[in-house]
C-alpha cells in the first residue's frame, strides 16, 4: 500500500523538470538572459533566406518571410525576416539592408536571448555606429525607457555586411519590463510613425488599454488649454518630469531628428494605472551633427510647443540642462562610455585582416571631438539664457514713461502735458481727418504674469469707427484688441485692459483713438500697470 513512496523520486524529478522548464521561460529569466546579451560581447549573426523568400522580399520588402538565423552557436529556423527602415535609411535586400527578425513569427514560442524580436540596423546615417548605443545608455540611466542596443557582425546569404547595431523591439515584453507598476493592466504603446505628431491617430503597437484612443484625446485636449491653466492640465496627462529630461537630452546631444525638434522617432506610452503619457526616444542615430544648433525656441512637437510656451517650464528646462551637462552628459562620462563601446567593437574585429578591419571599422574617431564641441556650445548658450525677472506682487504698480507718438492713418494733433477739465497733465489726441488711427506708445519690460493696464479718459464729439483692434478711445497692448472704449462725449471715466504676459520681456502699451472726428484726453497721472 506504500508503493507510491518508492515511485516518489521519479514523480518528483518529473515535476521538478516541468517546473524548471517553466521557471527558465519565466519573464524574470527571459529578462536576465536579454540583459546578459546586451551587456555581453559582439556576436556574429548569419541570416539565411531560401530563394523563394529572397524573391518575396524583393517584391514586398516589408512583408515577413521565413528564414534561418545562426548566432551564438545556435540555429533558429522559421524566423520571420523583413526589411526595415524609413526615409534615408532603407536599403533594398540586395544592398546592405536593415532587417527585423521575429523569432516567433513562424515558430510559436521561439525566442533568442530572451527576446521575441530584434532589429539589425545598418546605421547608414551614422558612420560611427556609436550613437544608438550611447544614447540608449544615457536615457536608461536617467530613467527614460528606451530599447537597449549592442552590435553584431552580420552575414546575409553569404555576404559579409560588416558591423550592425542590434536593437530590441518595442513590444509587450518591453512594456512589462519598463512599466512593472502597471502589472497585468498595461496601457497603450503607440508608434509615432514618420513625422507623425499626437494630433494623428497613432498606430497602437502593444498594451491592453482602451482601443478608442481616448488617452490620445485627453493629451490633445490638454495642449489646447489656456496658458493660465495649462500646467495643471499637462501634469494630469503627461509625465512632465520625464518629458523635461528627454527634451534636455535631445537638445544637448543635438538629437535633431527626435520628437522635440522634428516630431519624429518616438513611441508614446500611456500608463495603465495613472493614464499619463511617457515619451520614449527611438532612432537615435543622428546625434552631434550640428555643433552650433540652438537650444531655445526650437520646438516642432506639439507637446513641446505647449509645455515650453510656459515661461516657468523654460526656466526649468535650462536648469535641467545645466544639471545634465555637469553630470550625466559631461564630456568625461560620455567619452568614457564611448571608449567602452569601442573596446567591445575592437575585440569583435581583432581576428580580421587589416583590409577587413578598415572596411568594417566604423568612422568613430571624430565622435569625442564632436562631443567636446557640442558641449562648449551648450554651455555658452546656457550662460546667455537670461534669468527670469523678479515676480511682481499683486498690487505693485508701474508708471510707464518714454511715450512716443504714432499716427497710422489719417491725421491727428498729439500733445502731452495739456490741462483739461481739472487735470493738469494729460495725453491729448485731436482727430483732424476721417479714419484716423493715432496713439501714444510706451515699451515696458514685464516678468511673466497677469496685469491690468488702466487709466482715466474723457472724450468730446468722438465719432468712433471700429477695426480688428477696437474703436474710439481705448487702452490696449500691441497685437491685442481693446476690451473697453469711450466715444461721443464723456467725463472722466476709467478704462482698463487685462493682459497675460506668457514670458519675461517687453510689452508695448498703447493709448489711442480710432475715430473720424473729435478728441480725447487721458489723465497722465492715472496711467499705470498693476500686477494681479
C-alpha positions in Angstrom: 0.0 0.0 0.0 3.0 2.2 0.3 4.3 1.5 -3.2 3.8 5.2 -4.1 6.7 6.0 -1.8 9.1 4.0 -4.0 7.8 5.9 -7.0 8.1 9.4 -5.4 11.6 10.2 -6.5 10.6 9.7 -10.2 7.5 11.7 -9.7 9.4 14.5 -8.0 12.0 14.6 -10.8 9.4 14.8 -13.5 7.6 17.6 -11.6 10.8 19.4 -10.9 11.7 19.1 -14.6 8.4 20.7 -15.7 8.8 23.4 -13.0 12.4 24.1 -14.0 11.5 24.4 -17.7 8.7 26.9 -16.8 11.0 28.8 -14.5 13.6 29.1 -17.2 11.0 30.5 -19.5 9.6 32.9 -16.9 9.6 36.7 -17.6 12.3 37.1 -15.0 14.5 34.5 -16.6 13.9 36.0 -20.1 14.8 39.5 -18.8 18.0 38.2 -17.2 19.0 36.5 -20.5 18.3 39.6 -22.5 20.3 41.8 -20.1 23.3 39.5 -20.3 23.1 39.6 -24.1 23.0 43.4 -24.4 25.9 43.7 -21.9 27.9 40.9 -23.5 30.4 40.6 -26.4 29.7 41.4 -30.0 28.4 38.2 -31.7 28.3 37.0 -35.3 24.9 36.8 -37.0 24.2 34.8 -40.1 20.8 35.3 -41.8 20.0 32.7 -44.5 16.9 33.0 -46.8 15.9 30.4 -49.3 15.5 31.5 -52.9 11.7 31.8 -52.6 11.9 34.0 -49.5 14.6 36.2 -51.1 12.4 36.7 -54.2 9.4 37.6 -52.0 11.4 40.2 -50.1 12.4 41.8 -53.4 8.8 42.1 -54.3 7.4 43.1 -50.9 10.3 44.2 -48.6 8.0 44.9 -45.6 6.3 41.5 -45.5 7.7 38.8 -43.3 9.3 35.8 -45.0 10.7 32.7 -43.4 14.4 32.2 -42.9 17.1 30.7 -40.7 19.3 32.6 -38.2 22.5 31.4 -36.7 24.0 33.2 -33.7 25.9 32.2 -30.5 26.4 28.7 -31.7 22.6 28.1 -32.1 20.4 27.8 -35.2 16.9 29.1 -35.3 14.5 28.1 -38.1 11.2 29.6 -39.1 12.4 33.1 -38.2 10.3 36.0 -39.7 12.5 38.4 -41.7 11.7 41.6 -43.4 13.5 44.8 -44.5 13.1 47.8 -42.1 14.0 51.5 -42.2 12.4 54.8 -43.1 13.3 57.8 -45.2 17.0 58.0 -45.7 17.9 54.6 -44.1 16.0 52.0 -46.2 18.2 49.8 -48.4 16.9 47.0 -50.7 17.6 43.4 -49.9 20.4 43.1 -52.4 22.2 46.1 -50.9 23.0 46.4 -47.2 19.5 46.2 -45.7 18.4 46.8 -42.2 16.4 43.7 -41.0 13.7 42.9 -38.5 14.0 39.4 -37.1 10.8 38.0 -35.4 11.7 34.6 -34.0 8.2 33.5 -33.1 6.6 34.6 -36.4 6.5 31.1 -37.8 7.7 29.1 -34.8 5.4 29.8 -31.8 7.3 30.5 -28.5 10.7 30.7 -30.1 13.0 33.3 -28.7 16.6 34.4 -28.9 18.4 35.7 -25.9 15.0 36.1 -24.2 13.6 38.2 -27.0 10.8 37.5 -29.5 12.0 40.2 -31.9 15.3 42.0 -32.6 16.4 44.6 -35.2 19.6 44.6 -37.2 20.2 48.2 -38.1 22.5 49.1 -40.9 23.1 52.6 -39.4 23.7 54.1 -42.8 23.1 57.6 -41.3 25.6 57.1 -38.5 29.1 56.4 -39.8 30.4 56.0 -36.2 27.8 53.2 -35.4 28.0 54.6 -31.8 25.1 56.9 -31.4 22.3 54.4 -30.7 24.4 52.6 -28.1 25.5 55.8 -26.4 22.0 57.4 -26.4 20.4 54.2 -25.2 22.7 54.1 -22.2 22.1 57.8 -21.4 18.3 57.5 -21.5 18.1 54.3 -19.5 20.5 55.7 -16.9 18.2 58.7 -16.2 15.0 56.6 -16.0 13.6 57.2 -19.5 12.6 53.8 -21.1 14.0 53.0 -24.5 15.2 50.0 -26.3 18.6 48.5 -25.5 21.3 48.2 -28.1 24.5 46.4 -28.9 26.5 45.5 -32.0 26.7 42.4 -34.3 28.8 41.2 -37.2 26.2 40.3 -39.9 26.3 37.9 -42.8 23.3 37.8 -45.1 23.0 34.9 -47.5 26.8 34.5 -47.6 27.5 38.2 -48.0 29.6 39.9 -45.2 27.7 43.1 -44.4 30.0 44.1 -41.5 29.1 45.7 -38.2 25.4 46.4 -37.5 23.6 47.9 -34.5 21.4 45.3 -32.8 18.3 46.6 -31.0 15.5 45.2 -29.1 11.9 45.8 -30.1 9.1 47.9 -28.6 6.7 45.1 -27.8 4.7 43.6 -24.8 7.9 42.4 -23.2 9.3 45.9 -23.4 6.1 47.4 -21.8 6.1 44.8 -19.0 9.8 45.3 -18.1 9.8 49.1 -18.2 6.4 49.7 -16.6 6.1 47.0 -13.9 3.8 49.0 -11.8 1.0 48.5 -14.4 1.3 44.8 -13.8 -1.5 42.9 -15.6 -3.1 46.1 -16.8 -0.5 47.7 -19.2 -1.6 50.8 -21.0 -1.2 51.6 -24.7 2.1 51.8 -26.6 1.8 53.9 -29.8 4.2 54.3 -32.7 4.8 57.9 -33.8 5.4 57.0 -37.4 7.3 59.1 -39.8 6.9 62.8 -38.8 3.6 62.0 -37.0 2.5 64.0 -34.1 -0.1 63.4 -31.4 -2.8 65.0 -33.4 -2.8 61.9 -35.6 -4.5 58.6 -34.8 -1.2 56.9 -34.0 -0.8 53.1 -34.5 -1.1 51.0 -31.4 1.9 48.6 -31.0 1.3 46.9 -27.7 -0.7 47.1 -24.4 -4.2 46.4 -23.3 -5.6 49.9 -22.8 -8.7 51.3 -24.5 -8.9 50.9 -28.2 -10.8 54.2 -28.7 -7.7 56.4 -28.4 -9.3 58.2 -25.5 -5.9 58.5 -24.0 -4.6 60.4 -27.0 -7.7 62.6 -27.0 -7.0 63.6 -23.4 -3.5 64.6 -24.2 -4.6 66.6 -27.2 -7.2 68.4 -25.1 -4.6 69.5 -22.6 -2.5 71.1 -25.3 -5.4 73.5 -26.1 -6.0 74.7 -22.5 -5.3 78.4 -22.0 -1.9 79.3 -20.6 -3.1 80.1 -17.1 -4.5 76.5 -16.6 -2.2 74.6 -18.9 0.4 73.4 -16.4 -2.3 71.8 -14.2 -3.8 70.2 -17.3 -0.5 68.8 -18.6 0.5 67.3 -15.2 -2.7 65.2 -15.3 -2.0 63.6 -18.7 1.8 63.8 -19.1 4.9 62.6 -17.2 6.2 66.1 -17.3 9.5 65.3 -15.4 10.5 62.7 -17.9 9.5 64.9 -20.8 11.6 67.7 -19.4 14.6 65.4 -19.1 14.1 63.9 -22.6 14.0 67.4 -24.0 17.1 68.4 -22.2 19.0 65.4 -23.6 17.8 65.8 -27.1 18.9 69.5 -27.1 22.2 68.8 -25.5 23.2 65.9 -27.8 21.7 67.6 -30.9 19.2 64.8 -31.5 17.6 66.9 -34.2 15.5 64.0 -35.6 13.7 63.2 -32.4 10.3 64.3 -31.1 11.2 67.7 -29.7 12.7 69.2 -32.8 11.2 67.1 -35.6 8.2 65.2 -34.1 9.9 62.0 -35.3 11.5 58.8 -33.9 9.4 58.2 -30.8 7.0 55.9 -29.1 4.3 57.1 -26.7 3.1 55.0 -23.7 0.0 55.8 -21.7 0.2 54.2 -18.3 -2.4 51.6 -17.4 -2.8 52.9 -13.9 -2.3 56.7 -13.9 -3.0 57.2 -17.6 -0.2 59.6 -18.0 1.9 59.7 -21.2 5.6 58.9 -21.4 7.6 59.8 -24.5 10.1 57.1 -25.4 13.1 58.0 -27.7 13.8 55.9 -30.7 16.0 56.0 -33.8 18.8 57.9 -32.1 21.4 57.6 -34.9 21.9 61.2 -35.8 23.5 62.9 -32.8 26.1 65.6 -32.6 25.9 66.7 -36.2 25.3 70.4 -35.9 27.5 71.6 -33.0 26.1 75.2 -33.3 22.4 74.1 -33.1 20.4 76.4 -30.8 18.9 75.1 -27.6 16.0 77.6 -27.2 12.7 78.0 -29.1 13.2 75.1 -31.5 10.0 73.2 -30.8 8.4 71.2 -33.5 6.5 68.6 -31.5 3.1 69.9 -30.3 3.6 68.7 -26.7 7.0 70.5 -26.6 5.3 73.7 -28.0 2.5 73.6 -25.4 4.8 72.8 -22.5 7.6 75.3 -23.3 5.2 78.1 -24.1 5.0 78.3 -20.2 7.9 80.5 -19.1 8.4 78.6 -15.8 9.0 75.4 -17.7 11.6 77.0 -20.0 13.5 78.1 -16.9 13.2 74.5 -15.5 14.5 73.2 -18.8 17.5 75.5 -18.6 18.3 74.2 -15.1 17.8 70.6 -16.1 20.2 71.0 -19.0 22.8 72.6 -16.6 22.4 69.6 -14.2 22.9 67.1 -17.0 25.9 68.8 -18.6 27.7 68.9 -15.3 27.0 65.2 -14.5 25.4 62.6 -16.8 26.2 64.4 -20.0 29.6 65.7 -19.0 32.4 65.2 -21.5 34.2 62.8 -19.2 31.3 60.4 -18.8 30.3 60.4 -22.4 33.8 59.8 -23.8 34.4 57.0 -21.2 31.3 55.3 -22.4 32.3 55.7 -26.0 35.7 54.1 -25.1 33.9 51.1 -23.6 31.7 50.6 -26.7 34.7 51.0 -29.0 36.7 48.4 -27.0 33.9 45.9 -27.4 33.9 46.5 -31.1 37.7 46.3 -31.3 37.6 42.8 -29.7 35.0 41.7 -32.3 37.3 42.5 -35.3 40.6 41.6 -33.7 41.0 38.5 -35.8 40.3 40.2 -39.1 42.9 41.2 -41.6 43.9 44.9 -41.9 41.9 45.2 -45.1 38.8 43.7 -43.5 39.2 45.9 -40.4 39.5 49.0 -42.5 36.3 48.0 -44.4 34.1 47.3 -41.4 35.6 49.5 -38.7 33.2 52.5 -38.0 34.1 56.1 -38.6 34.3 56.8 -34.9 37.5 58.7 -34.4 35.8 62.2 -34.6 33.0 61.5 -32.1 34.8 62.6 -28.9 35.8 65.8 -30.6 32.2 66.4 -31.7 31.0 65.8 -28.1 33.5 68.4 -26.9 32.4 71.0 -29.5 28.7 70.5 -28.8 29.1 70.8 -25.0 31.1 74.0 -25.4 28.2 75.5 -27.5 25.6 74.3 -25.0 27.4 75.8 -22.0 27.7 79.1 -23.9 24.0 79.0 -24.7 23.0 78.2 -21.2 25.2 81.1 -19.8 23.4 83.5 -22.2 20.0 82.2 -21.2 18.6 85.1 -19.1 17.3 84.7 -15.6 13.6 85.5 -15.1 12.7 88.9 -14.0 11.7 89.2 -10.3 8.0 88.4 -9.9 5.5 91.2 -9.2 3.5 91.0 -6.1 -0.2 91.7 -6.6 -0.9 95.4 -6.3 2.5 96.6 -7.3 2.3 99.3 -9.9 4.4 100.7 -12.6 4.1 104.2 -14.2 5.2 104.0 -17.8 7.4 106.6 -19.3 9.2 107.4 -22.6 6.0 107.8 -24.6 6.2 108.2 -28.4 3.6 109.2 -30.9 2.4 107.1 -33.8 -0.2 108.1 -36.4 -1.0 105.1 -38.5 -3.7 106.6 -40.7 -5.5 109.9 -41.2 -4.2 112.9 -39.3 -4.2 114.0 -35.6 -2.8 116.5 -33.2 -1.0 114.7 -30.4 0.1 116.7 -27.3 1.3 115.9 -23.8 1.1 117.9 -20.6 -2.2 119.6 -21.7 -4.5 120.7 -18.9 -8.1 119.6 -19.2 -11.2 119.7 -17.0 -9.4 120.0 -13.7 -6.5 117.7 -14.7 -3.1 119.4 -15.1 -1.3 116.7 -17.2 -2.9 114.7 -20.0 -2.2 113.0 -23.2 -4.4 114.8 -25.8 -5.4 113.3 -29.2 -7.4 115.6 -31.6 -8.7 113.9 -34.8 -8.3 116.1 -37.8 -9.2 113.7 -40.6 -11.6 110.8 -41.1 -10.4 107.3 -40.4 -7.6 108.4 -38.1 -5.7 106.0 -36.0 -3.4 107.8 -33.6 -1.7 106.7 -30.4 0.9 107.3 -27.7 3.1 104.2 -27.0 5.5 103.1 -24.3 7.5 99.9 -24.0 7.9 98.3 -20.6 9.8 95.2 -19.5 7.5 92.9 -17.6 8.1 89.5 -16.0 5.7 86.7 -16.8 2.4 87.2 -15.1 -1.0 88.8 -15.2 -1.5 92.6 -15.2 -4.0 95.4 -15.6 -3.2 98.4 -17.7 -5.5 101.2 -16.6 -6.2 105.0 -16.6 -8.8 107.7 -16.8 -10.0 109.3 -20.0 -12.6 111.8 -21.3 -13.9 112.4 -24.8 -15.7 115.2 -26.7 -17.5 114.7 -30.0 -15.5 111.5 -30.7 -17.0 109.8 -33.8 -15.6 106.3 -33.5 -15.1 103.7 -36.1 -14.1 100.0 -35.5 -11.5 97.7 -36.8 -9.9 94.4 -35.6 -8.1 96.2 -32.7 -11.0 98.2 -31.3 -12.9 101.5 -31.6 -12.9 105.0 -30.1 -10.6 106.0 -27.2 -9.1 102.9 -25.6 -6.1 101.2 -23.9 -4.5 98.0 -25.1 -1.2 96.4 -25.9 0.4 95.7 -29.3 -1.3 92.8 -31.1 -4.3 92.7 -28.9 -7.9 94.1 -29.2 -9.1 96.7 -26.7 -11.8 95.4 -24.4 -13.3 98.8 -23.3 -13.6 102.1 -25.1 -15.2 105.6 -25.0 -16.9 107.5 -27.8 -19.1 110.5 -28.2 -18.8 112.8 -25.2 -17.9 111.5 -21.7 -16.5 112.9 -18.5 -13.5 111.3 -16.7 -14.1 107.5 -17.0 -11.9 104.6 -16.1 -10.6 102.4 -18.9 -8.6 99.2 -18.4 -7.1 96.3 -20.3 -6.2 92.9 -18.6 -3.2 91.2 -20.1 -1.4 87.9 -19.6 2.3 88.0 -20.2 3.4 84.5 -21.1 7.1 85.2 -20.8 9.6 87.7 -19.4 10.1 90.5 -21.8 8.9 93.8 -23.4 5.3 94.8 -23.8 4.2 97.8 -25.8 1.4 99.8 -24.1 -0.9 101.8 -26.3 -3.2 104.9 -25.5 -5.1 105.5 -28.7 -8.1 106.8 -30.7 -9.9 105.3 -33.7 -12.2 108.0 -34.9 -13.4 110.1 -37.8 -13.6 113.3 -35.7 -13.5 114.6 -32.1 -10.9 114.4 -29.4 -9.9 112.5 -26.3 -7.8 113.2 -23.2 -6.1 110.6 -20.9 -5.1 111.6 -17.4 -1.3 111.1 -17.3 -1.2 110.6 -13.6 -3.6 107.7 -13.6 -1.9 105.7 -16.4 -0.3 102.6 -14.8 0.3 98.9 -14.9 -0.7 96.9 -11.9 0.3 93.3 -11.0 -2.6 91.0 -10.4 
